[in-house]
Amino acid sequence: MTFGTLGFGNAEVTLGGLDTRALSSKAMAANAVPGLYFIGEVVDVNGWLGGCNFG
């Protein structure tokens, strides 16, 4: 089995999720719940390559 990519032209962007105003921008920790952290597509961020989990 071969894995690869379809390139930037076929990249997808995730929209929706946890409002970033509910998070500490330094630690990605929930402001309302101590010890609760969020990363990846659950966070409402549309980056240049589609989100927080693209490396």
C-alpha positions in Angstrom: 0.0 0.0 0.0 1.3 3.4 -0.9 0.5 6.6 1.0 1.0 10.1 -0.2 -0.8 13.4 -0.6 -3.0 15.0 -3.2 -1.1 18.3 -2.8 -2.1 21.7 -1.5 -4.7 22.2 -4.2 -6.8 19.4 -2.6 -6.2 20.3 1.0 -9.2 20.7 3.3 -9.9 23.3 5.9 -11.8 22.5 9.1 -14.4 25.0 10.3 -16.3 25.1 13.6 -15.4 23.7 16.9 -14.4 25.3 20.2 -14.4 29.1 20.3 -10.8 30.2 20.8 -12.0 32.9 23.2 -12.7 30.0 25.7 -9.0 29.0 25.6 -5.8 30.4 27.0 -3.7 31.3 24.0 -0.5 30.4 25.8 -1.4 26.9 27.0 -4.5 26.0 24.9 -6.2 25.3 28.3 -9.9 25.9 28.8 -10.5 29.1 30.8 -13.5 27.6 32.6 -12.2 24.1 33.5 -8.7 23.8 35.1 -6.6 21.0 33.6 -8.6 20.7 30.4 -6.7 21.3 27.2 -7.6 21.3 23.5 -5.6 20.9 20.3 -6.2 19.9 16.6 -9.4 20.2 14.7 -11.6 20.6 17.8 -10.4 24.2 18.0 -12.1 26.7 15.7 -9.0 27.8 13.7 -8.6 28.0 10.0 -4.9 28.0 9.3 -3.0 28.4 6.0 -2.8 24.6 5.7 -6.2 23.8 7.3 -5.7 23.7 11.1 -3.6 22.9 14.1 -2.8 19.3 13.3 -1.1 19.7 9.9 2.7 19.5 10.3 
